[in-house]
Amino acid sequence: MMNTTILKNVEDLIEDNFDEFCSIRKKLHQTPEIGYGLYETSKIVKGYLDEWGISYTDNVAKTGIVAMINEEVDGPTIALRADMDALPIKEETGVAFASFNEGAMHACGHDVHTTTLLGTTKILNMVKDQLNCKIILIFQPAEEMVKGAEKMIAEGALENPKPDFIFGMHVWPELNIGEIGVKPGSLMASMDVFEVTVKGMAGHGAAPHQGIDAIVGTSQIITSLQTILSREINPVDAAVMTIGTIEGGQGFNIIPEEVKFKGTVRTVEKETRFLLKERFESIVNNVAQANRLTADIDYDMRYPITINTPSVVHAIHDGLVEEFGKDRIVDVENPSLASEDFACYLEEVPGAFFFLGVNDGKGGAHKLHNAHFLPPFESIRNGISLFLFLVLNNELYRNVKAE
């Protein structure tokens, strides 16, 4: 590590404990849980924290945990976060430590995230007397779609003390194993979710003039919505609108009274995000009205854009290259249109989110949310090394001011 005065043998500590970390990952991978219901996962995490003598607050956001190391130290407070929840997917990896919970799987690598943070926690606790900072360890439920970070923040995860900086990471099959993706500014998109109910008047298919056709009107609404992207958004500004479901009608000869459609909007610029919402609502209402229909719109601005603090990223970039090597630090050019609720923390505290390369040509090469996705154990070692770097070398960014 750059900070050779503090634990030049820190990589040896990772190796000495690596078998245990692999065992933790297997245990977590076998017991995937969904949303806020992470009772067994939380129990596993608390069991290790208890064993290592680390204080924590549990039942944050129902099953979340906030641990603390070096609470009395006079120095900056650095927070590290891992998400713990799984997905409702049937696992097809075929490994011996596959999911015990039918229909649930760690298909997004959160078992690796949690193991990485636990491993980092153990090593930092072993050397806490040599650290010049406080460390907050945030183990979060419900990252997948249900606003876990927002609830953690609302219940005090960033208070007493408030972190000066926060960092997180996500396993990333688009990068090779060992690579670390870095980017100042927008790294991942916002995630907005909409549901629209279009109402007309039922009628017989042979007498359309006696009804008000919700299917025809909805078709016009959906077609018109696509013009926002093609005609109102700068072509070089990444934005996506996807209609994922449409439901309406019960018979081939019946004009339905009601049609529903749902979808998502992704953007990487704040102005674009709010413009899309405004134009979405305007088009839906006006096209509905033109077809004698009414429209009920539920537009949930769910996750903000994940925006890394540029000054923090710039401050640590050269140090990352020096520590891990130029070939392992990948400067990400374009934001991903995937989303992450780590964005909520970055709206409160300066910091950065990283992509952790896991593509080994095998299980780690599959896409996120794939039933075959299985990051290699080596990714745990790499993730711990990155988290330790960020804590042990906090002098690189500790005087950085948030933009």
Secondary structure as UniProt FT lines:
FT   TURN            4..5
FT   TURN            8..9
FT   HELIX           10..30
FT   TURN            35..36
FT   HELIX           39..51
FT   TURN            52..53
FT   STRAND          55..60
FT   TURN            61..63
FT   STRAND          64..69
FT   TURN            71..72
FT   STRAND          77..83
FT   STRAND          86..87
FT   TURN            96..97
FT   TURN            102..103
FT   TURN            107..108
FT   HELIX           110..126
FT   HELIX           128..130
FT   STRAND          134..140
FT   HELIX           148..154
FT   TURN            155..158
FT   STRAND          165..176
FT   TURN            177..178
FT   STRAND          180..182
FT   STRAND          185..189
FT   STRAND          191..199
FT   STRAND          203..204
FT   TURN            205..206
FT   HELIX           208..210
FT   HELIX           214..231
FT   TURN            235..236
FT   STRAND          239..248
FT   TURN            252..253
FT   STRAND          254..255
FT   STRAND          258..267
FT   HELIX           270..290
FT   TURN            291..292
FT   STRAND          294..303
FT   STRAND          306..308
FT   HELIX           310..324
FT   TURN            326..328
FT   STRAND          329..331
FT   STRAND          336..339
FT   HELIX           342..346
FT   TURN            347..348
FT   STRAND          351..359
FT   HELIX           363..365
FT   TURN            368..369
FT   TURN            371..372
FT   HELIX           378..392
FT   HELIX           394..396
FT   TURN            397..399
//
